[in-house]
Amino acid sequence: MLALVGVIGIWDAAMATIALMLTATFLAVLLGIPFGVAMSRSRAMQSVMLPVLDIMQTMPIFVYLIPFVMLFGPGKIPALLATIVFAIPPVTRLTNLGIRQVDPEVIEAVTAFGATPRQGLFTAQIPRAMPTIIAGINQTTTRRCNSAITSPL
């Protein structure tokens, strides 16, 4: 199939789409995990972010593309921003869920051994939540790949 892409002359467009997809996925994960951690630490942050994530998750990518095109003009930057907004909710939600589902006894044990909240987060909560966080990264990648197929980049 790669040879076919090269033969029919769309190699440059295909590579630009793949680069855009990888960049958007990387940035969505890079932004989504800290937002998920912040949501898991604060009920106020969670109550503010959940409706925003609901809206981001239900709107099609073209809805995000229109304002970004109006602000930045047609090109790669609006497409990148729209796909990041479209792909960030799964990793954010599942990071929040994974950290909140860590057994309270584990958190109590880490605290009893004298760990600070930050140490508890990095040594106990995130490692225990890693399967759920990885599922969020998988969903983000899947959403991004699906939007690359349907969006006119």
ZAMIDO-55152 format. One record per residue (C-alpha): x, z, y; residue in three letters; chain; residue number from 1. Coordinates in nm, 4 decimals. Each point is the difference from the previous one (the first is absolute). Example, Ala and Ser with C-alpha at 12.3 -4.5 7.8 and 13.67 -1.06 7.14 Angstrom:
<sites>
X:Z:Y:code:unit:pos
1.2300:0.7800:-0.4500:ala:A:1
0.1370:-0.0660:0.3440:ser:A:2
</sites>
This chain:
<sites>
X:Z:Y:code:unit:pos
0.0000:0.0000:0.0000:met:A:1
0.2905:0.0673:0.2357:leu:A:2
0.1261:-0.3513:-0.0629:ala:A:3
-0.3476:-0.1343:0.0754:leu:A:4
-0.0084:0.1938:0.3289:val:A:5
0.3326:-0.1580:0.0925:gly:A:6
-0.1008:-0.3487:-0.1108:val:A:7
-0.3241:-0.0126:0.1968:ile:A:8
0.1798:0.1189:0.3129:gly:A:9
-0.1528:0.3394:0.0705:ile:A:10
0.3072:0.2084:-0.0802:trp:A:11
0.0496:0.1189:0.3596:asp:A:12
-0.3642:0.1007:0.0424:ala:A:13
-0.0005:0.1785:-0.3368:ala:A:14
0.3156:0.1947:0.0830:met:A:15
-0.1373:0.0934:0.3436:ala:A:16
-0.3181:0.1311:-0.1657:thr:A:17
0.1975:0.1997:-0.2569:ile:A:18
0.2220:0.1487:0.2719:ala:A:19
-0.3056:0.0931:0.2053:leu:A:20
-0.1680:0.1527:-0.3047:met:A:21
0.3056:0.2098:-0.0920:leu:A:22
0.0495:0.1167:0.3584:thr:A:23
-0.3653:0.0961:0.0413:ala:A:24
-0.0009:0.1857:-0.3322:thr:A:25
0.3192:0.1884:0.0863:phe:A:26
-0.1300:0.0989:0.3450:leu:A:27
-0.3422:0.1013:-0.1368:ala:A:28
0.1661:0.2292:-0.2550:val:A:29
0.2453:0.1299:0.2603:leu:A:30
-0.2876:0.0940:0.2320:leu:A:31
-0.2599:0.0956:-0.2617:gly:A:32
0.1935:0.2687:-0.1859:ile:A:33
0.0736:0.2150:0.3091:pro:A:34
-0.3625:-0.0355:0.1128:phe:A:35
-0.1140:0.1103:-0.3460:gly:A:36
0.2346:0.3000:0.0082:val:A:37
-0.1285:0.0934:0.3461:ala:A:38
-0.3591:-0.0298:-0.1228:met:A:39
0.0754:0.2269:-0.2948:ser:A:40
0.1481:0.2664:0.2283:arg:A:41
-0.2822:0.0089:0.2563:ser:A:42
-0.3745:-0.0020:-0.0505:arg:A:43
-0.0475:-0.1108:0.3617:ala:A:44
0.2277:-0.3000:-0.0543:met:A:45
-0.1871:-0.0832:-0.3190:gln:A:46
-0.3391:0.0204:0.1705:ser:A:47
0.1205:-0.2366:0.2728:val:A:48
0.1818:-0.2427:-0.2298:met:A:49
-0.2584:-0.0395:-0.2775:leu:A:50
-0.2582:-0.1885:0.2127:pro:A:51
0.2775:-0.2144:0.1477:val:A:52
0.1260:-0.0826:-0.3510:leu:A:53
-0.3585:-0.0744:-0.1095:asp:A:54
-0.0348:-0.2517:0.2808:ile:A:55
0.3426:-0.1505:-0.0684:met:A:56
-0.0782:-0.0347:-0.3692:gln:A:57
-0.3418:-0.1625:0.0325:thr:A:58
0.0713:-0.2581:0.2688:met:A:59
0.1361:-0.3376:-0.1093:pro:A:60
0.3467:-0.0989:0.1175:ile:A:61
-0.1363:-0.2654:0.2384:phe:A:62
-0.1674:0.2734:0.2059:val:A:63
0.3448:0.1475:0.0704:tyr:A:64
0.1592:-0.3372:0.0519:leu:A:65
-0.2227:-0.0995:0.2934:ile:A:66
0.1025:0.2771:0.2466:pro:A:67
0.3662:-0.0287:-0.0989:phe:A:68
-0.0089:-0.3762:0.0589:val:A:69
-0.1634:0.0584:0.3373:met:A:70
0.2721:0.2510:0.0946:leu:A:71
0.3073:-0.1718:-0.1428:phe:A:72
-0.1058:-0.3634:-0.0450:gly:A:73
-0.0009:-0.1815:-0.3320:pro:A:74
0.3041:0.0595:-0.2164:gly:A:75
0.1674:0.2288:-0.2454:lys:A:76
-0.0227:0.3264:0.1982:ile:A:77
-0.3834:0.0104:0.0095:pro:A:78
-0.0107:-0.0859:-0.3695:ala:A:79
0.2507:0.2758:-0.0779:leu:A:80
-0.1905:0.2607:0.2027:leu:A:81
-0.3375:-0.0973:-0.1454:ala:A:82
0.1275:0.0179:-0.3547:thr:A:83
0.1659:0.3372:0.0596:ile:A:84
-0.3288:0.1396:0.1332:val:A:85
-0.1797:-0.1533:-0.2980:phe:A:86
0.2467:0.1308:-0.2617:ala:A:87
0.0727:0.3537:0.1239:ile:A:88
-0.3181:0.1891:-0.1096:pro:A:89
0.0654:0.0169:-0.3776:pro:A:90
0.3479:0.1514:0.0261:val:A:91
-0.1142:0.2440:0.2678:thr:A:92
-0.3067:0.1144:-0.1948:arg:A:93
0.1799:0.0338:-0.3318:leu:A:94
0.2961:0.1851:0.1516:thr:A:95
-0.2433:0.2467:0.1542:asn:A:96
-0.1899:0.0320:-0.3273:leu:A:97
0.3133:0.0442:-0.2097:gly:A:98
0.1451:0.2751:0.2164:ile:A:99
-0.3348:0.1814:0.0245:arg:A:100
-0.0372:-0.0088:-0.3800:gln:A:101
0.3275:0.1804:-0.0679:val:A:102
-0.0770:0.3184:-0.1896:asp:A:103
-0.0221:0.2986:0.2394:pro:A:104
0.1998:0.2069:-0.2481:glu:A:105
0.2957:-0.2359:0.0442:val:A:106
-0.0189:0.0414:0.3770:ile:A:107
-0.0280:0.3760:-0.0415:glu:A:108
0.3048:0.0069:-0.2280:ala:A:109
0.2070:-0.2056:0.2422:val:A:110
-0.1022:0.2298:0.2855:thr:A:111
0.0781:0.3076:-0.2106:ala:A:112
0.3527:-0.1288:-0.0536:phe:A:113
0.0438:-0.0104:0.3776:gly:A:114
-0.0387:-0.3700:0.0730:ala:A:115
-0.1138:-0.1072:0.3449:thr:A:116
-0.3107:-0.2211:0.0230:pro:A:117
0.2236:-0.3053:0.0482:arg:A:118
0.2108:0.0886:-0.3039:gln:A:119
-0.3167:0.0534:-0.2026:gly:A:120
-0.1256:-0.3397:0.1075:leu:A:121
0.3168:-0.1857:-0.0970:phe:A:122
0.0921:0.1967:-0.3127:thr:A:123
-0.3398:0.0656:-0.1573:ala:A:124
-0.2956:-0.1758:0.1588:gln:A:125
0.1325:-0.3536:0.0460:ile:A:126
0.1658:-0.0170:-0.3453:pro:A:127
-0.3218:0.1256:-0.1638:arg:A:128
-0.2071:-0.2457:0.2047:ala:A:129
0.2320:-0.2948:-0.0693:met:A:130
-0.2237:-0.1731:-0.2619:pro:A:131
-0.2881:-0.0031:0.2488:thr:A:132
0.2268:-0.1135:0.2844:ile:A:133
0.1343:-0.2815:-0.2191:ile:A:134
-0.3593:-0.1028:-0.0754:ala:A:135
-0.0580:-0.0168:0.3768:gly:A:136
0.3078:-0.2189:0.0441:ile:A:137
-0.1292:-0.2222:-0.2799:asn:A:138
-0.3402:-0.0312:0.1690:gln:A:139
0.1635:-0.0745:0.3348:thr:A:140
0.2074:-0.2748:-0.1598:thr:A:141
-0.3072:-0.1421:-0.1702:thr:A:142
-0.2044:0.0016:0.3227:arg:A:143
0.2856:-0.1653:0.1857:arg:A:144
0.0431:-0.2707:-0.2641:cys:A:145
-0.3737:-0.0686:-0.0004:asn:A:146
-0.0043:-0.0306:0.3782:ser:A:147
0.2961:-0.2417:-0.0159:ala:A:148
-0.2045:-0.2207:-0.2282:ile:A:149
-0.3074:0.0029:0.2246:thr:A:150
0.1523:0.0004:0.3490:ser:A:151
0.1205:-0.3146:0.1760:pro:A:152
0.3614:0.0987:0.0661:leu:A:153
</sites>
